[in-house]
Amino acid sequence: MPYHFPADLERRIRAQIENGAFETEDAVLREAIDTLERRQKGLARLQGMVREAEEDILQGRVGPFNAEETKASVRARLEAHGIGDSCH
């Protein structure tokens, strides 16, 4: 599907190829779309976790707030969902 990119995007795509990160425009675009899709999936997981937490609050399934326990729990849940260790 032929597409004419705006000049700024064309320069950025070309720069990725020239610096050796990618061999073709298709490879640059494929990586960009793959990255976007991973980001969207991660965001959807986080939104689901927020919905779960809100439901827990509404149902009274939460105890007294302890910041350190909460941080540890959130990190464990993020890792369980494959989101990683970027919260430190």
Secondary structure, DSSP 8 states (H G I E B T S, - for coil): ------HHHHHHHHHHHHTTS-SSHHHHHHHHHHHHHHHHHHHHHHHHHHHHHHHHHHTT---S--HHHHHHHHHHHHHHTT--STT-
